[in-house]
Amino acid sequence: MFRPFIFAVTALSIFSTTSQAADKVAIVFDGSGSMWGQIEGRTKIEIARDAMSNVLGTLPGDLELGLFAYGHRQKGKCDDIELIVPPAAGTGAAIKAATDNITPKGKTPLSAAVRQAAETMRYTEDKATVVLVTDGIETCNADPCALGQELARLGVNFTAHVIGFGLSPEEGRQVACLAENTGGLYIQAGNAEELSGALTATVETVPVVEATEQPVQLPEASLTAPDTAEIGARIDVAWQGPGGRYDQIELHDPKARGGEGKRLRSKAVVNGDFDNNTVTMTVVNEPGEYELRYWDGSGRQILATRAIEVTPAEVALFAPNEIAMAKPVTVEWVGPGGRYDAVELYDATARGGEGKVLHNKRLRNDDFDNNKVTMPTPAKPGTYQLRYYAGEDKIVLATRPLDIIEAPVTLETDEAAEAGKPILVDWIGPGARYDSVRLVDPASGKKIHEKRLRNDDFDNQRVTLPGPVKAGPYELHYYNGDNKTVLASVPIEVTAAVVALEAPDQIGQGRHITVTWTGPGARYDSVQFFDPRARAGEGRVVHQKRLRNDDFDNSKVTLPSAAKPGDYELRYYNGDNKTVMLTRPISVVPVELGVDGPESVEAETTFSVSWQGPGARYDSVQIWDPRARGGNGRAVFERRVWSGDIDAQTVSLKAPKEAGDYEIRYFNGDNKAVLFTRPLSVQ
């Protein structure tokens, strides 16, 4: 945020030199939660407020200045964008009061905020400038680079400046393009000193030039670059000049706007290879005569120019003449291969003949080395177009037709399935990456279960998905994810399941119980031991055992009971649907508990004790020191009952080496509960 203000000051100072009352500037202020981050012991929001206060008093009174903010009212909302102060002259006091009251909270929808600011200032009709202040990158699924291209293409004379604070080089690149694509500045600051220095340098080194003032000697500058470049090519431009923080290399069209000219690309020299005095730029995708220009940001002067001719290049697409509907198509391409270039699949008949891009794939996001992209095709047969799209300039460089033809799509399964049991489905279809089989309730249209084809037996074109626990009519759908379309459906009847649990009516506390079950036996089904009184009547699962993790062939599971006597439930739980299909009551009754042995022993001696209790697998007899860990206690010796003489119910213990008062405890491991305790004195 801090740095954005630097930018604000820069842009506002720049505009103050033009002495044009018609200039409109909107500051887009970062109110996202990250503005609470600190720089040199102060929050970025505090630093930004101070910077704004310092700048507002230096601006010309006729400058029309407005303020937008984002992320300052709600957390997690991408539409939290507000015009706080509309652009107008004399708004300094209102803007200061507004920024002083901004409390950072939410996300960073910087692209949408810049767009809204541009539209508010009627950027397609009037000259307009937006100054974005941000300490983060876009977090709302938008492309700042593409937005910059669009605003530059549609705007009469639109410029966006971006100030980033504390951003990494990669993060800076993600927002700098918004400025560069509109001919604006990107300014990076890493701490409070850099921010203050940038503000001071901008204000002090950009004096208002009076009309009567004599011309001054301009600094020397020069540019070295290729004489020609193919459309969309990236070129290196070497420069000699002041190398000021706000200096830029521009690609300029001198013929645009009736000879007035237009800045098409810009790159700050500090954002290139500054040590070697070079910047790398992408030329336009329209052949013609252009200029490279060295722009002095401090003096607001063009110091050097050189001509460059952009020449045509071969652009072509190679693909099958036809392909089955919804099946991915691989396209080979020849073209500039620009950063934002893409192959599009286009329907010229959509929207009443206006046309629509149905799918697109950025070249850099696929097999770029081999000049190939693979992309979805439509689910509707017909004639479409493949297009090579140059993203920097938003123009189509090549097209070729593609016929989408009808293809079989089917689902085969049993006419009926038992509730809760898995449903096996054989499929024929495109088999695209996001295709799936869905189980749907036709009455509500609600999706009950879904299995992606690629996540199952893809080679044999088969999927297994859970069945619902509620009996009734359902449908299976073949769903094409790329086009969000159902390509085939078949009905399936789900019949009621037979579910039963056989077990004793009561079990001793802490002991294990064996349950014979009847039910779907699905992968995540389990038998649960449930306490309906726990959590103030909400209930709690005390123990559970997955059917597949026990004696599945004989439909039996063994699981622990509760440690506390009382009334409980056994439940058959269907994991796929998170549903209890059956319950039956069971009582937990007390068992005889005790530990018999000497009341006093000598330190470090071994002695024997007998025990009474559940005798479960993980039960143990412990020597417990209640004084340990600040009074929280600790087991200083422990012996599992199954490690002793289980038939005689005896174990051997070893006394601790320190004398004192201890306890002997019977510990039920399954429930992590102490069932019995008695004192022990160690001499």
N, C-alpha and C positions, 0 to 999 in steps of 0.2 A: 504494500500500500504506500509505503514510504517512497519507494522509487517511483510509483505512478505519479506522485506529486512532483517529483523531479521533472517528469515528462510534462506534467501540466504546466509547470513554470516555464519550461522550455518553449512549449507550443505557444503559450500565452505571450511570452516575451517576443517570440518570432512574429506573431500576428500584430503586436504593438508597433512593429517597425513599419507596417504597411500603411498605417494611418487611414484605414478604410473602415468606415462606420458600419458597413454592411457585413463585416466578418462575423460569423457565428461559430462559437466553440462550445462543445459539450464535454464536460469531464465525467467519465464513467469511473466511479469510485468503488473500490473493492471493500465490501463489508462482510467477506466470508470469515469463517471461524478461525482460519489460520492467521488472521491479522492480530491475534493475541500473542503470536510469537514475539520473541524479544530480540532486540539488537542492542548490544552494549548495555544491557540492564534495563532498557526501556521497551515497551511494547511498540510494535510497528504502527498500530493505530494512533498512539500518542505522537509518534514522530511525524506521521502523515498529517495529523491535525495541525501541528506546529508549522510544518512546511506550508500548508495551505494558508494559514493565517499570515505568514510572512509574504506570500506571493500576492494575495488579494489586494493588499494596499498599494502595489506598484503598477496596477493595470490601468490602461486608459479608460476613461469614463464611458466612451461610446462603444466599447467592445461588448457584444451580446454574448453573455456567458451563462451556461446552464449547468445543472448537476443531476446526474443519474447515480443510483447506487444499486448494488445487488448483494444478495446473501445476508442482509442486515435485519430481516424481520422474522424469518422462519428457518428452522433446521431442515436439511434434506430436500428443499424445494428448488427445482430448476426454473420456476416461473417467478421467483422472488426478485423482481426487478421493478424499480420505482423511479419515475421522474419526480424529483423532489423540488427542484427550482427550474422552471422553464427558462430557456435562453432569452435574455433581455439585458439591456444596459442597466448598470447600477445594481447588480445582484450580489456584489461582494459580501455585504453583511449577511444576507440571507444564506448564502452558501457556507460562510463560516459557521453560522449558528447550526446549520443542518449537519455539517461534518462533525461538529463537536458533540452532537447527539446520536451519532451512528454507533450502534453496539454490534460488533461482529458476531455472527451466529452460524451462517449456513454454507451453501455450496458456492461454486464459481461458474455461473453461466455467462462467461464474459462475451462469447460470440453473440448470444441473443441480446445482451445488453447493448453492445456496440450497434447491432442492427437497429434496435429500437431507437437509439439516440440518432442514428443517421436518418431514419424515417421521420422522426419528430422534426428534424431540421429540413425536411423536404430535399434530401440530397440529390434527387433526380432532377430538381428544378433550380436549386441555388447552390452556391459555394458553401461547403460545410466542412468542419474539422471536428474530429472526436479524439480526445485524449484519454486513453485507457490507463488506469492505475491498478496494477495487479501484483500480488505477491505469490500467485500460483498459476497453474495451467488450467485449461478448460476441463470441467468435471461433469458436463451435462451433455455428452454425446453429440458434440458439434465440432466442426472443422474451422478453426480461425483462418487458416490459409485460404480455403475455398471462399470463405466470407469476404476476405480482402479482395480476391479476384472479382467477385460479383459486385461489390460496392464500387470498385474502380471502373468496372465496365459500364455500370448503369449510372454512375454519378456524373453530374455536370463538372464539378471540380472538387472531388471528395478526397480527404486525407485523414488517415488514422495514425496517430502516434501511440506508441506503447512504451510504458515504463515498467520494467520488471525489477523486483527487489528480492535478492537472496535466491534467485533461480540458478539451477545448474546450467551448464552450456546446452545440454539437450533440452531442458525445459525452456530455456530462452529461445531456442530455434523453433519450438512449437508455437510461440506467440509472436516472435519477431516477424514472421512472414505476413502477419496481418498488417503490420506497418509497411514492410517492404513492397507488398503487392498493391498498396495504395500510394506509394511514393512518400511515405512518412518515415519517422525516426523510430528506432528501437534503442532505448537507453537502459543499460544494465548498471545497477549499483549493488555493492555487496555489504555496505555498512553505512552507519549514519554519517561518517565523514565524507564518503563518496557522494552521498545524497546532498549534503550541504554544499560541497564543492561544485556539484553540477548546477545547483540552484544559483549559487553566487556567480559562477562563471557565465551562466546564461543571462542573468539580469544585468551584470556589469559590462559584458562584452557585446551586447546587442543594443547600441544606442539608437534612438530615433533619428533618422537621417532627414534633415530639413531640405526643402526643395532648392534653397539658395546656396546650399553647401557645395563647395568645389569637389570635383571627382578626386578620388584617392587612388594611389598606386596599388593595383591588385597583386596579391601573392602569385608567384609563379606556380604553374601546374601543368601536367601533361598526362596523356593516356596512351597506353600501348595495348592493342588488341588485334585479333584477326580482321582482315578487310571484309571477309565474308563468313557466314555461318549458316548452316542448314536450319530450317524451321525447327524450333523446340530444342536446339542444341544447347549444351552448357559450355560457356566460354570463360576463360581466365582473362581478367582485365588488370594489367599492371598500371599503377598510378604513381605520380610524383606530385606532391602538394603539401599543404599545411598539415594534413593528417589530424584535423581537429576531431573532437569527440562526436560532433554532429555532422561531419562531412560525409557525403554519400557519392556513390557512382550510380548514375541513372541511365536507363535506356529510354530514349525520347523519340516520339513521333512528331516531326516538325510539320507534317501536313494535316494533322488532326485538328478538329474544331475550326475548320475553315482557315487553316494556316496559323492559328493561335498556338498550336502544339499541345501535346499531352504527355505527361510522364507515365510510362507503362510499367517500368520496373525500377526498383531502387535497392541498394545494399549499402548499409553504413560501413565505412572503411574499417571501423573498429571491430566489426563483426566478421570480417574476412581474415586473411592471413596478414595481419598487421605488420609482423616482423619483416615479411618479404614484399610488402606494399602491393598485394594483389587481392582481388575479390573474385568469386565465381558467381556467374549469373546465368539464368536461362533466357535465351532470346525468345521472341514471340513466334507464334505459329502462322503468321501471315507474311508471305514474301513481300519485300519492298525495301526502300531506302530509309534508314533510321540513323540516329545519333547516339553515341555514348557521351555523357557529360560528367564533369567533375563539379559537384555542387559544394560550395563553401557554406557550412551551416551557420558559422558565426557571422560572416559578413553578408549572408543571403545573396551570394553571387555565384554565377557560373564561371569558373576559372579556366576550363579547358573543354574542348569538344573534339570528337573525331567521328567520321562517318563509318557506318557498318551496313553492309548489304545482307539481308536475310534472304536466302535462296530456297527454292522448292527442294523437297526430298521425297524419295520413294516411300509411300505409305500403302500397306496392303494387309489384307486378312485372308487366312487360309483355313477352311473348315469343311466338314461334309456338307453336301447340298441339302441333305435331310437327316432328321434324327427323330427317334421316338419321343413322344410327349413326356415332359418332366424328367427326361434323362439328361444328365450332365453332358455338355459338349466341350471338347478341347479345341481351342483356337490358336493357331500360330499367327504371329503378327510381325510386321516390319514397320518401323516408324521411329520417331524421335526417342521414345522411351522416357519421357519426362517424368518428374517426380509424382505428378498427379494425373498422368495419362492412364486411360482405362479402356477396356473393351466393354461395350454395352450391348445388351439385347433389347431391341426397340420394337414397339408395336406402333406402326404409323397410323393404324385405324382407330386407336383408342381416343377417348375423350372427343368423340365427334369429329375425328380427323386431325385433332391437334397433336396427337401422338403422345407416347409415354415410354419412359425407360423402365423396363420390367426387372432387369437384373444388370448388375455391372460388377466388374472385377478390376481392381487397380493392378497395373502391370507389376509394380514392385511387391505386391502381396502374393505373387504366385511364382511360377518357374521363370524368373526374369532372365537368368543366364541362357536359357534355351528359347527365349522369346515365345513362351506358351502361357496361356491361362485356361483354366477349366472353370466353367460357370454353369449355373442352372439354366434350364429351358422352361418355357411355359407349359402348363398342363392342358392348354386348349390348342387343338390342331389349327394350323393356318400358316400363312406366310409372314415372316418377321424379318428384321434386319439385324445384322451384326455391324457395329460401328466402332471405328477407332476414334476415341474422344480425347482431345488435348485439353487436359484439366487446367493448365495455367491460364489459357485464354478462352476456355469454354467454347471450343468449336470442334466440329466433326471433320476429320481429315480423310476418312475412307469409309465406305459401306459395302456390304455384300448381303444377298438374300439368304435366308435359312428357312426351310420348310419343316414345320413340326407336324409329324404324322401320327395318326391313331395307333395305339398299341394296347395289347391286352393287360388288364389289371384285375386280378381275382384274389379271393380269400376262400380257403377251404378249411372247415373244422366240423366237429360233431354238431348235430342239430341241437343237442341238449348237453348241459354240464351241471354237475352237482355243486351246490353253493359252497364257496370257499376253496374249491379244488382248482388247480392250475388248468388253463385252457391252452391247448396246443393248436397252433394255426399255421397252415402252409400258405405262402403268398407268391404271387407273380406280379411284378410291377417294375417301375424304374429302378428301385433299389438305391435311390439317391441318399446322400449323406445324412439328411435330417428326416428321412421317411420313417414312418412308424406304423404299428398296428395299435388301434385304440379300442377300448371297451367303453361303450357309451350307453347311458340310460336314455332311450328315445323319448320318454315322457317329459324329462326335464332338459334334455340336450346336454347334460353334464357328463364330462369325461370321468370315468371311474378309475381306469388303469390304462397305462400306455407302455409300450416297449419299442425302443428304437431298433430297427432292423440290424444296424451295424453292431448292436450290443448283444446279439444272440447268435443263433446258428445261421450266419449269413450265407455261407457256402451252400447249404441245403435249403435255403429260402424258407426258414421255419423260425417262429418265435413262440415262446411260452410266456403267457402273462397271467397274473392272478385272476381268479374268479371272484365275483362279489359274494357276500354272505347273505344277501337278501334275494329270495327267489322272485322270478318274474321274467318278462321279455326284455332282451337287450339287443344291441347291435355291435358288430365288429366293423371298424372302419379302416381302410387303407388310407393313411394321411400323408400327403406330400408336403413336407415341411418347407421346402423352398418357396412354394406358391401358396402355402397355407390353404390347401384344397383337399377335400375328400374325393378320392378317385374311384373307390369301390366300397360297398358295404354288404354285409350278410347278417340275417337275424340269428340269434341264439337264445334258447330258452334255458334259464337257470332254475333248477329244481331244488326243493328243500333238502338240506343235508341231515343225515342221522348223526347226532352228536350225543355221546354218553361218557360218564366218568364212573369207574368202579373203584371203591376204596373203603377202608374201615370207617365207621361213623366217628371214631375217636382215635387219638394218637397221643402218646406221652410227650410232654414238653421237650423240645430239642431233639427228638428222635426223627428218623427218616421214615417216610411213608412211600409205598409203592402204589401207583395208580395205573389202572388199565383204562385206556381211552379208545373211543370211537369218534372219528371225525374226518375232516378233509385231509389232515396230515400234510398240509402245505409246508413249504420250506421254512417259514418263520413262525409256524404255529408252536404253542407251548402250553404246558400246564402250570398254573400259578397257584401259590398259596397266598391268600388274600385276607387282610385284616380290614373289615368294613367299618370299624370304629375309629381307625386312625385318622389323623388330620381333621379332627372335629367333624367326623362323619363322612369326609370325602373318600376315605379309604386309602390303603397303601398295599402294594405288592411286597410281601415279606420275602418270598422266594419264588423262583420260577425255573423251569427246565425245558429247553427246546426239545421237541419230539425227536428231531434228527440227531440230537446229541446223546441219545440213550438207546434203549432196546426198541428201535423203530420197527423191526421185523415182527416183534411180538406185541406191538402197540402198548408198551409199558414205559413209564418213567418213574424214577425214584428221586424224591426231593426232600429237603429238611422241613420240619415243622417249625412253628414259632416257639420262642423260649418262654413266653408268658402264657399261662393257662387262660382259656376263654373260648368264645365262639368265633369261628373263622369260616372261610369259604375255599373250596377248590373250584378253579375256573378253567374252562377251555378257551384259550385266547388265540384268535386268528390274526397273525402279525401283519399280513398283507393289507388287511382292511382295518387294523387296529380296533378290533371288535371282539367283545366277549360273547361267545356263542352258547355257553352253558355254564351254570353255577350249581354247586351242591354244598350243603353245610357240612362242617366237620368240627368236632370239639377237641381242644387241646387240654389234656388233663395233667395234673401234677404227677411227678415221679418221685421216688425216694431219693433224697439228696443228702450228701454228707462226705466228709473226709476224716478218717480215723487215723491217729498216729500220735507220736509223742508231743507233749505240750512244750517241751524244752529240749534243745539239742546243742551240742558244741559246734563252734564255728568250723566250717569246711569239712564236716563229717557227712557221710552218706547214710540216709535212713529211708525206711520203707513206710508207705502209708497205703491204706485201702480206701476205696472211693465208692460212692453210690451216685448214679446220675444217668443221663441218656446214653452215654458210651458211644457217641457219634464219632465219625472218622476223624474230625478235627478238634475234638474235645481234649482238654489238657488239665493237669494239676500244676498250679503255679506257686512259687514263693514270691510274695509281693512285698515291696518296701514302700509303705505309705508316705514316707518322708522324702522320697526322691523327687527330683524335678520340681523343687519348690513347693512340695506338698501335693503335687499331682499324682505321684506314685509311679512305680515302674516294676515290671516283673524281672527279678534278678535271677530266677531259675525257672525253667518250664519243661515239663515232660508230657508228651502226647500219651493219652491212655492206651492207644493202640501200640505204643512202643514198649509198654510194660507187659504184665501178665493179664491179658484181657479177660481170660476165663476166671481167674481169681480176683480180678478187679483190684490189682495192686500196681504201684509204680514206685521207683526209687528216686529220691530227691537228694540234692547236695546243698547243704546249708551254706549261706554266704560267709565270707571271711570276717566281716565286721559284725560285732555283737550288737544286739538291740532287739526291739520289738518288731516282728514281721507278721504277715498273714499267710495262711495257706488257702488257696481259692480253687474252686472247681469252675473252669472256664469253658463255655459252650462256643466252639469256634464258628459254627455256621451262622450263629446270630450275634457273635461277638458280645456275649452276655455272661456276667458272673452269676452263677446259680447258687453258690454256697461259699461261705468264708468262715474261717476260725483263726484264732491267734496262734502265733508261734514265737517262742522266746529263743534267741540264739545267744549262748553264753560265750 
